[in-house]
Amino acid sequence: MDTSQLAFPKGRTRKQVKRRKARAEDQVAKAVREAVMARDVSCRVGTLHGPAWYDEFAPTGNPFGCYGPLEWAHLHTRRRSQTRNQAPERRHVSTHSVALCRKHHREYDAHQLVITALTRKGADGPLKFRRSQ
């Protein structure tokens, strides 16, 4: 049936709108994740404390305790939970993203690890890491 003949043509379905929005966000996230992983070849915490060593099953190789695969982490007020319903270009930027090993990413999400940017460049510049009290 030709929709131009309808008195009240229907718009896009909710499923179509959500898929389009998800695809757009996935493209931005993929580009930023690739840039962050290229910038941070290994865990940012581990690089400050000797060579990072990753083995998911043997966490004793690095004196600072890096282990697990490298993961993409969002920092501070740009955490994913804080940026819901915002534009993908605002949610995902390299200045608020860092690559961490699985252990340090879990510690950061549990608020046991505090990451502070030392310059206005954010995560693109030097960072300070400390354990929370």
C-alpha positions as a Markdown table, in Angstrom:
| # | Residue | x | y | z |
|---|---|---|---|---|
| 1 | Met | 0.0 | 0.0 | 0.0 |
| 2 | Asp | 1.3 | 3.5 | -0.9 |
| 3 | Thr | 1.8 | 5.5 | 2.3 |
| 4 | Ser | 1.3 | 8.8 | 0.4 |
| 5 | Gln | -2.3 | 7.9 | 0.0 |
| 6 | Leu | -2.9 | 7.6 | 3.8 |
| 7 | Ala | -4.6 | 10.4 | 5.6 |
| 8 | Phe | -2.2 | 10.0 | 8.6 |
| 9 | Pro | 1.0 | 8.3 | 7.5 |
| 10 | Lys | 2.9 | 6.6 | 10.3 |
| 11 | Gly | 6.4 | 7.7 | 11.4 |
| 12 | Arg | 9.3 | 5.5 | 12.1 |
| 13 | Thr | 8.8 | 2.8 | 14.7 |
| 14 | Arg | 10.5 | 3.0 | 18.1 |
| 15 | Lys | 12.7 | 0.1 | 17.1 |
| 16 | Gln | 13.9 | 1.9 | 14.0 |
| 17 | Val | 14.7 | 5.1 | 15.9 |
| 18 | Lys | 16.6 | 3.2 | 18.6 |
| 19 | Arg | 18.7 | 1.2 | 16.1 |
| 20 | Arg | 19.6 | 4.3 | 14.2 |
| 21 | Lys | 20.7 | 6.1 | 17.4 |
| 22 | Ala | 22.7 | 3.0 | 18.6 |
| 23 | Arg | 24.5 | 2.7 | 15.2 |
| 24 | Ala | 25.5 | 6.4 | 15.3 |
| 25 | Glu | 26.8 | 6.1 | 18.9 |
| 26 | Asp | 28.6 | 2.8 | 18.1 |
| 27 | Gln | 30.6 | 4.6 | 15.3 |
| 28 | Val | 31.7 | 7.4 | 17.6 |
| 29 | Ala | 32.6 | 5.0 | 20.4 |
| 30 | Lys | 34.6 | 2.8 | 18.0 |
| 31 | Ala | 36.6 | 5.7 | 16.7 |
| 32 | Val | 37.4 | 7.0 | 20.2 |
| 33 | Arg | 38.2 | 3.5 | 21.6 |
| 34 | Glu | 40.7 | 2.9 | 18.8 |
| 35 | Ala | 42.3 | 6.3 | 19.4 |
| 36 | Val | 42.6 | 5.6 | 23.2 |
| 37 | Met | 44.0 | 2.1 | 22.7 |
| 38 | Ala | 46.6 | 3.5 | 20.2 |
| 39 | Arg | 47.5 | 6.2 | 22.7 |
| 40 | Asp | 47.6 | 3.9 | 25.7 |
| 41 | Val | 49.4 | 0.8 | 24.5 |
| 42 | Ser | 49.2 | -0.7 | 28.0 |
| 43 | Cys | 47.5 | 0.0 | 31.3 |
| 44 | Arg | 48.1 | 3.6 | 32.3 |
| 45 | Val | 48.5 | 2.6 | 35.9 |
| 46 | Gly | 51.0 | -0.1 | 35.1 |
| 47 | Thr | 53.2 | 2.0 | 32.8 |
| 48 | Leu | 54.0 | 4.3 | 35.8 |
| 49 | His | 55.1 | 1.4 | 37.9 |
| 50 | Gly | 57.3 | -0.7 | 35.6 |
| 51 | Pro | 56.5 | -2.7 | 32.5 |
| 52 | Ala | 52.9 | -3.8 | 32.4 |
| 53 | Trp | 52.4 | -7.5 | 32.2 |
| 54 | Tyr | 49.0 | -9.0 | 31.4 |
| 55 | Asp | 47.9 | -12.6 | 32.2 |
| 56 | Glu | 44.4 | -13.0 | 33.3 |
| 57 | Phe | 45.3 | -16.1 | 35.4 |
| 58 | Ala | 48.6 | -15.1 | 37.0 |
| 59 | Pro | 48.4 | -11.6 | 38.5 |
| 60 | Thr | 51.9 | -11.7 | 40.1 |
| 61 | Gly | 54.0 | -10.6 | 37.1 |
| 62 | Asn | 53.9 | -6.9 | 37.6 |
| 63 | Pro | 55.0 | -5.3 | 40.9 |
| 64 | Phe | 52.0 | -2.9 | 40.8 |
| 65 | Gly | 49.6 | -5.8 | 40.0 |
| 66 | Cys | 48.3 | -5.3 | 36.5 |
| 67 | Tyr | 46.5 | -8.2 | 35.0 |
| 68 | Gly | 43.7 | -9.0 | 32.6 |
| 69 | Pro | 43.0 | -7.7 | 29.1 |
| 70 | Leu | 43.1 | -4.0 | 28.3 |
| 71 | Glu | 39.7 | -2.2 | 28.7 |
| 72 | Trp | 38.4 | 1.2 | 27.8 |
| 73 | Ala | 37.4 | 3.3 | 30.9 |
| 74 | His | 35.4 | 6.5 | 31.0 |
| 75 | Leu | 36.7 | 9.0 | 33.6 |
| 76 | His | 35.0 | 11.2 | 36.3 |
| 77 | Thr | 31.9 | 13.0 | 35.3 |
| 78 | Arg | 32.0 | 11.5 | 31.8 |
| 79 | Arg | 31.3 | 8.0 | 33.1 |
| 80 | Arg | 28.7 | 6.2 | 31.1 |
| 81 | Ser | 26.2 | 6.4 | 33.9 |
| 82 | Gln | 26.6 | 10.2 | 34.2 |
| 83 | Thr | 26.2 | 10.8 | 30.4 |
| 84 | Arg | 23.0 | 8.9 | 29.5 |
| 85 | Asn | 20.9 | 10.6 | 26.9 |
| 86 | Gln | 23.7 | 12.9 | 25.8 |
| 87 | Ala | 25.1 | 13.2 | 22.3 |
| 88 | Pro | 27.7 | 10.5 | 21.5 |
| 89 | Glu | 30.3 | 13.2 | 20.6 |
| 90 | Arg | 30.0 | 14.5 | 24.2 |
| 91 | Arg | 29.9 | 11.1 | 25.9 |
| 92 | His | 32.9 | 9.6 | 24.2 |
| 93 | Val | 36.1 | 11.8 | 24.0 |
| 94 | Ser | 39.7 | 10.8 | 24.4 |
| 95 | Thr | 40.3 | 13.5 | 27.0 |
| 96 | His | 38.0 | 11.6 | 29.4 |
| 97 | Ser | 38.9 | 8.1 | 28.4 |
| 98 | Val | 41.8 | 5.9 | 29.4 |
| 99 | Ala | 42.9 | 2.3 | 28.8 |
| 100 | Leu | 43.2 | 0.2 | 32.0 |
| 101 | Cys | 43.8 | -3.5 | 32.7 |
| 102 | Arg | 40.8 | -5.4 | 34.0 |
| 103 | Lys | 42.0 | -5.2 | 37.6 |
| 104 | His | 42.5 | -1.4 | 37.6 |
| 105 | His | 39.3 | -0.8 | 35.7 |
| 106 | Arg | 37.4 | -2.8 | 38.4 |
| 107 | Glu | 39.1 | -0.9 | 41.1 |
| 108 | Tyr | 38.3 | 2.4 | 39.5 |
| 109 | Asp | 34.6 | 1.5 | 39.0 |
| 110 | Ala | 34.5 | 0.4 | 42.7 |
| 111 | His | 36.0 | 3.9 | 43.7 |
| 112 | Gln | 39.1 | 2.2 | 45.1 |
| 113 | Leu | 41.4 | 3.9 | 42.6 |
| 114 | Val | 41.4 | 7.7 | 42.1 |
| 115 | Ile | 42.6 | 9.1 | 38.8 |
| 116 | Thr | 43.4 | 12.8 | 38.6 |
| 117 | Ala | 44.4 | 14.7 | 35.4 |
| 118 | Leu | 47.4 | 17.0 | 36.0 |
| 119 | Thr | 46.7 | 19.3 | 33.0 |
| 120 | Arg | 43.8 | 20.6 | 31.0 |
| 121 | Lys | 44.4 | 18.0 | 28.4 |
| 122 | Gly | 42.7 | 15.5 | 30.7 |
| 123 | Ala | 43.6 | 11.9 | 29.9 |
| 124 | Asp | 45.6 | 13.0 | 26.8 |
| 125 | Gly | 48.1 | 14.4 | 29.3 |
| 126 | Pro | 49.8 | 13.1 | 32.4 |
| 127 | Leu | 47.6 | 11.5 | 35.1 |
| 128 | Lys | 48.1 | 10.9 | 38.8 |
| 129 | Phe | 46.9 | 7.6 | 40.4 |
| 130 | Arg | 46.3 | 6.9 | 44.1 |
| 131 | Arg | 44.3 | 4.5 | 46.2 |
| 132 | Ser | 41.3 | 5.9 | 47.9 |
| 133 | Gln | 41.0 | 5.8 | 51.7 |
